[in-house]
Amino acid sequence: MNQTRYIGTDVSSEEFVSAYPQIPEDRFGEQRFDNDVQGINSFIDTLDREKDHVIVEATGVYSMRLVWMLCEAKVKVSVISPQQSQGYISQILGDNIKNDSRDARNLSKYGKTFSPPVYVPKSEQVQKASQLQKLYSQLVIEKGSIENRLHALSYQPFPEETVVKINKEMLAFYDQKIKQVKDEMIDIDQDEFNKLIKLLSSIPGIGQITATALVIITNGLATFSSAKQLTKFIGVNPTQKESGKSVRGKSTIPKRGNRRLRALLYNCAKSAKRWNPKCKELYDRLRANGKCHKVAMIAVVRQLVRYVFVVVKTEIKYDKNYQPAVIVQ
């Protein structure tokens, strides 16, 4: 059996650099390719599908086409976050020099050290739905800005009629587009993700928009093996601040994670603490024990995340008698 060859690939908007180990092991070969369809196909032609494993750092839109085409060509590829790669490079390798060639070599070393899992590609439908989800969020934010402007105008002693009229017309436009995008998201969900959407929507407090976002952003929880991993990905895992050997600070919620899912689930928690008996019981108990509103709400969010993980992995709708273990920090 051939030993895996980890190929580090540093991607930019115009080109990408691939680095592959040579003998002796501290030497690397290097190739550069244009970051377009022709360049990616040229790169794929150099690869051994049995032996090669490509390591790519997530660079937003610049790496998406490369990763997709590698998956389509049945080439093993792993996508790691900038925090993973930079933490390894600076803390373990002690390398603080950045350039394309060096980053590609270090990604190759990362692959050999950690053997990261193979990336599970999102389908074409999921990627299109993700674009709609992002557009929906943007439209809601922009609509809110217009509502704020109209609210401010209402306090003006002499509001200009033209300004008010145009803002109201813009508000109607955004209402129309939000409905259009929402309808298209639901159509896509019914086509491919109907089962997961129904499972998630069975959880009291989680609506169809949040269920859709969960399926799209997490790729149907395909790469999550525990509720703890999902909680950390969303960014509602508590952290403890410490100073010195004995001074302990308050638990806080990290600012990392997926902000869109965190905001959606926080809104879901508002409904869940009223209509989901288990969530209401948790919220009321924490408040009675002196916890502030926000701490109790985040605990409800974490409970919802556990429900999400269970219904997806068991493929069984929400059971009101299921009680996940909730660790309150």
Secondary structure as a PSIPRED ss2 file (coil, helix, strand):
# PSIPRED VFORMAT (PSIPRED V4.0)

   1 M C   1.000  0.000  0.000
   2 N C   1.000  0.000  0.000
   3 Q C   1.000  0.000  0.000
   4 T C   1.000  0.000  0.000
   5 R E   0.000  0.000  1.000
   6 Y E   0.000  0.000  1.000
   7 I E   0.000  0.000  1.000
   8 G E   0.000  0.000  1.000
   9 T E   0.000  0.000  1.000
  10 D E   0.000  0.000  1.000
  11 V E   0.000  0.000  1.000
  12 S C   1.000  0.000  0.000
  13 S C   1.000  0.000  0.000
  14 E C   1.000  0.000  0.000
  15 E E   0.000  0.000  1.000
  16 F E   0.000  0.000  1.000
  17 V E   0.000  0.000  1.000
  18 S E   0.000  0.000  1.000
  19 A E   0.000  0.000  1.000
  20 Y E   0.000  0.000  1.000
  21 P E   0.000  0.000  1.000
  22 Q E   0.000  0.000  1.000
  23 I C   1.000  0.000  0.000
  24 P C   1.000  0.000  0.000
  25 E C   1.000  0.000  0.000
  26 D C   1.000  0.000  0.000
  27 R E   0.000  0.000  1.000
  28 F E   0.000  0.000  1.000
  29 G E   0.000  0.000  1.000
  30 E E   0.000  0.000  1.000
  31 Q E   0.000  0.000  1.000
  32 R E   0.000  0.000  1.000
  33 F E   0.000  0.000  1.000
  34 D E   0.000  0.000  1.000
  35 N C   1.000  0.000  0.000
  36 D C   1.000  0.000  0.000
  37 V H   0.000  1.000  0.000
  38 Q H   0.000  1.000  0.000
  39 G H   0.000  1.000  0.000
  40 I H   0.000  1.000  0.000
  41 N H   0.000  1.000  0.000
  42 S H   0.000  1.000  0.000
  43 F H   0.000  1.000  0.000
  44 I H   0.000  1.000  0.000
  45 D H   0.000  1.000  0.000
  46 T C   1.000  0.000  0.000
  47 L C   1.000  0.000  0.000
  48 D C   1.000  0.000  0.000
  49 R C   1.000  0.000  0.000
  50 E C   1.000  0.000  0.000
  51 K C   1.000  0.000  0.000
  52 D E   0.000  0.000  1.000
  53 H E   0.000  0.000  1.000
  54 V E   0.000  0.000  1.000
  55 I E   0.000  0.000  1.000
  56 V E   0.000  0.000  1.000
  57 E E   0.000  0.000  1.000
  58 A C   1.000  0.000  0.000
  59 T C   1.000  0.000  0.000
  60 G H   0.000  1.000  0.000
  61 V H   0.000  1.000  0.000
  62 Y H   0.000  1.000  0.000
  63 S H   0.000  1.000  0.000
  64 M H   0.000  1.000  0.000
  65 R H   0.000  1.000  0.000
  66 L H   0.000  1.000  0.000
  67 V H   0.000  1.000  0.000
  68 W H   0.000  1.000  0.000
  69 M H   0.000  1.000  0.000
  70 L H   0.000  1.000  0.000
  71 C H   0.000  1.000  0.000
  72 E H   0.000  1.000  0.000
  73 A C   1.000  0.000  0.000
  74 K C   1.000  0.000  0.000
  75 V C   1.000  0.000  0.000
  76 K E   0.000  0.000  1.000
  77 V E   0.000  0.000  1.000
  78 S E   0.000  0.000  1.000
  79 V E   0.000  0.000  1.000
  80 I E   0.000  0.000  1.000
  81 S C   1.000  0.000  0.000
  82 P H   0.000  1.000  0.000
  83 Q H   0.000  1.000  0.000
  84 Q H   0.000  1.000  0.000
  85 S H   0.000  1.000  0.000
  86 Q H   0.000  1.000  0.000
  87 G H   0.000  1.000  0.000
  88 Y H   0.000  1.000  0.000
  89 I H   0.000  1.000  0.000
  90 S H   0.000  1.000  0.000
  91 Q H   0.000  1.000  0.000
  92 I H   0.000  1.000  0.000
  93 L C   1.000  0.000  0.000
  94 G C   1.000  0.000  0.000
  95 D C   1.000  0.000  0.000
  96 N C   1.000  0.000  0.000
  97 I C   1.000  0.000  0.000
  98 K C   1.000  0.000  0.000
  99 N C   1.000  0.000  0.000
 100 D H   0.000  1.000  0.000
 101 S H   0.000  1.000  0.000
 102 R H   0.000  1.000  0.000
 103 D H   0.000  1.000  0.000
 104 A H   0.000  1.000  0.000
 105 R H   0.000  1.000  0.000
 106 N H   0.000  1.000  0.000
 107 L H   0.000  1.000  0.000
 108 S H   0.000  1.000  0.000
 109 K H   0.000  1.000  0.000
 110 Y H   0.000  1.000  0.000
 111 G H   0.000  1.000  0.000
 112 K H   0.000  1.000  0.000
 113 T H   0.000  1.000  0.000
 114 F H   0.000  1.000  0.000
 115 S C   1.000  0.000  0.000
 116 P C   1.000  0.000  0.000
 117 P C   1.000  0.000  0.000
 118 V C   1.000  0.000  0.000
 119 Y C   1.000  0.000  0.000
 120 V C   1.000  0.000  0.000
 121 P C   1.000  0.000  0.000
 122 K C   1.000  0.000  0.000
 123 S C   1.000  0.000  0.000
 124 E H   0.000  1.000  0.000
 125 Q H   0.000  1.000  0.000
 126 V H   0.000  1.000  0.000
 127 Q H   0.000  1.000  0.000
 128 K H   0.000  1.000  0.000
 129 A H   0.000  1.000  0.000
 130 S H   0.000  1.000  0.000
 131 Q H   0.000  1.000  0.000
 132 L H   0.000  1.000  0.000
 133 Q H   0.000  1.000  0.000
 134 K H   0.000  1.000  0.000
 135 L H   0.000  1.000  0.000
 136 Y H   0.000  1.000  0.000
 137 S H   0.000  1.000  0.000
 138 Q H   0.000  1.000  0.000
 139 L H   0.000  1.000  0.000
 140 V H   0.000  1.000  0.000
 141 I H   0.000  1.000  0.000
 142 E H   0.000  1.000  0.000
 143 K H   0.000  1.000  0.000
 144 G H   0.000  1.000  0.000
 145 S H   0.000  1.000  0.000
 146 I H   0.000  1.000  0.000
 147 E H   0.000  1.000  0.000
 148 N H   0.000  1.000  0.000
 149 R H   0.000  1.000  0.000
 150 L H   0.000  1.000  0.000
 151 H H   0.000  1.000  0.000
 152 A H   0.000  1.000  0.000
 153 L H   0.000  1.000  0.000
 154 S C   1.000  0.000  0.000
 155 Y C   1.000  0.000  0.000
 156 Q C   1.000  0.000  0.000
 157 P C   1.000  0.000  0.000
 158 F C   1.000  0.000  0.000
 159 P C   1.000  0.000  0.000
 160 E C   1.000  0.000  0.000
 161 E H   0.000  1.000  0.000
 162 T H   0.000  1.000  0.000
 163 V H   0.000  1.000  0.000
 164 V H   0.000  1.000  0.000
 165 K H   0.000  1.000  0.000
 166 I H   0.000  1.000  0.000
 167 N H   0.000  1.000  0.000
 168 K H   0.000  1.000  0.000
 169 E H   0.000  1.000  0.000
 170 M H   0.000  1.000  0.000
 171 L H   0.000  1.000  0.000
 172 A H   0.000  1.000  0.000
 173 F H   0.000  1.000  0.000
 174 Y H   0.000  1.000  0.000
 175 D H   0.000  1.000  0.000
 176 Q H   0.000  1.000  0.000
 177 K H   0.000  1.000  0.000
 178 I H   0.000  1.000  0.000
 179 K H   0.000  1.000  0.000
 180 Q H   0.000  1.000  0.000
 181 V H   0.000  1.000  0.000
 182 K H   0.000  1.000  0.000
 183 D H   0.000  1.000  0.000
 184 E H   0.000  1.000  0.000
 185 M H   0.000  1.000  0.000
 186 I H   0.000  1.000  0.000
 187 D H   0.000  1.000  0.000
 188 I H   0.000  1.000  0.000
 189 D H   0.000  1.000  0.000
 190 Q H   0.000  1.000  0.000
 191 D H   0.000  1.000  0.000
 192 E H   0.000  1.000  0.000
 193 F C   1.000  0.000  0.000
 194 N H   0.000  1.000  0.000
 195 K H   0.000  1.000  0.000
 196 L H   0.000  1.000  0.000
 197 I H   0.000  1.000  0.000
 198 K H   0.000  1.000  0.000
 199 L H   0.000  1.000  0.000
 200 L H   0.000  1.000  0.000
 201 S H   0.000  1.000  0.000
 202 S C   1.000  0.000  0.000
 203 I C   1.000  0.000  0.000
 204 P C   1.000  0.000  0.000
 205 G C   1.000  0.000  0.000
 206 I C   1.000  0.000  0.000
 207 G C   1.000  0.000  0.000
 208 Q H   0.000  1.000  0.000
 209 I H   0.000  1.000  0.000
 210 T H   0.000  1.000  0.000
 211 A H   0.000  1.000  0.000
 212 T H   0.000  1.000  0.000
 213 A H   0.000  1.000  0.000
 214 L H   0.000  1.000  0.000
 215 V H   0.000  1.000  0.000
 216 I H   0.000  1.000  0.000
 217 I H   0.000  1.000  0.000
 218 T H   0.000  1.000  0.000
 219 N C   1.000  0.000  0.000
 220 G C   1.000  0.000  0.000
 221 L C   1.000  0.000  0.000
 222 A C   1.000  0.000  0.000
 223 T C   1.000  0.000  0.000
 224 F C   1.000  0.000  0.000
 225 S C   1.000  0.000  0.000
 226 S C   1.000  0.000  0.000
 227 A H   0.000  1.000  0.000
 228 K H   0.000  1.000  0.000
 229 Q H   0.000  1.000  0.000
 230 L H   0.000  1.000  0.000
 231 T H   0.000  1.000  0.000
 232 K H   0.000  1.000  0.000
 233 F H   0.000  1.000  0.000
 234 I H   0.000  1.000  0.000
 235 G C   1.000  0.000  0.000
 236 V C   1.000  0.000  0.000
 237 N C   1.000  0.000  0.000
 238 P C   1.000  0.000  0.000
 239 T E   0.000  0.000  1.000
 240 Q E   0.000  0.000  1.000
 241 K E   0.000  0.000  1.000
 242 E E   0.000  0.000  1.000
 243 S E   0.000  0.000  1.000
 244 G C   1.000  0.000  0.000
 245 K C   1.000  0.000  0.000
 246 S C   1.000  0.000  0.000
 247 V E   0.000  0.000  1.000
 248 R E   0.000  0.000  1.000
 249 G E   0.000  0.000  1.000
 250 K E   0.000  0.000  1.000
 251 S E   0.000  0.000  1.000
 252 T E   0.000  0.000  1.000
 253 I C   1.000  0.000  0.000
 254 P C   1.000  0.000  0.000
 255 K C   1.000  0.000  0.000
 256 R C   1.000  0.000  0.000
 257 G C   1.000  0.000  0.000
 258 N C   1.000  0.000  0.000
 259 R H   0.000  1.000  0.000
 260 R H   0.000  1.000  0.000
 261 L H   0.000  1.000  0.000
 262 R H   0.000  1.000  0.000
 263 A H   0.000  1.000  0.000
 264 L H   0.000  1.000  0.000
 265 L H   0.000  1.000  0.000
 266 Y H   0.000  1.000  0.000
 267 N H   0.000  1.000  0.000
 268 C H   0.000  1.000  0.000
 269 A H   0.000  1.000  0.000
 270 K H   0.000  1.000  0.000
 271 S H   0.000  1.000  0.000
 272 A H   0.000  1.000  0.000
 273 K H   0.000  1.000  0.000
 274 R H   0.000  1.000  0.000
 275 W H   0.000  1.000  0.000
 276 N C   1.000  0.000  0.000
 277 P H   0.000  1.000  0.000
 278 K H   0.000  1.000  0.000
 279 C H   0.000  1.000  0.000
 280 K H   0.000  1.000  0.000
 281 E H   0.000  1.000  0.000
 282 L H   0.000  1.000  0.000
 283 Y H   0.000  1.000  0.000
 284 D H   0.000  1.000  0.000
 285 R H   0.000  1.000  0.000
 286 L H   0.000  1.000  0.000
 287 R H   0.000  1.000  0.000
 288 A H   0.000  1.000  0.000
 289 N C   1.000  0.000  0.000
 290 G C   1.000  0.000  0.000
 291 K C   1.000  0.000  0.000
 292 C C   1.000  0.000  0.000
 293 H H   0.000  1.000  0.000
 294 K H   0.000  1.000  0.000
 295 V H   0.000  1.000  0.000
 296 A H   0.000  1.000  0.000
 297 M H   0.000  1.000  0.000
 298 I H   0.000  1.000  0.000
 299 A H   0.000  1.000  0.000
 300 V H   0.000  1.000  0.000
 301 V H   0.000  1.000  0.000
 302 R H   0.000  1.000  0.000
 303 Q H   0.000  1.000  0.000
 304 L H   0.000  1.000  0.000
 305 V H   0.000  1.000  0.000
 306 R H   0.000  1.000  0.000
 307 Y H   0.000  1.000  0.000
 308 V H   0.000  1.000  0.000
 309 F H   0.000  1.000  0.000
 310 V H   0.000  1.000  0.000
 311 V H   0.000  1.000  0.000
 312 V H   0.000  1.000  0.000
 313 K H   0.000  1.000  0.000
 314 T H   0.000  1.000  0.000
 315 E C   1.000  0.000  0.000
 316 I C   1.000  0.000  0.000
 317 K C   1.000  0.000  0.000
 318 Y C   1.000  0.000  0.000
 319 D C   1.000  0.000  0.000
 320 K C   1.000  0.000  0.000
 321 N C   1.000  0.000  0.000
 322 Y C   1.000  0.000  0.000
 323 Q C   1.000  0.000  0.000
 324 P C   1.000  0.000  0.000
 325 A C   1.000  0.000  0.000
 326 V C   1.000  0.000  0.000
 327 I C   1.000  0.000  0.000
 328 V C   1.000  0.000  0.000
 329 Q C   1.000  0.000  0.000
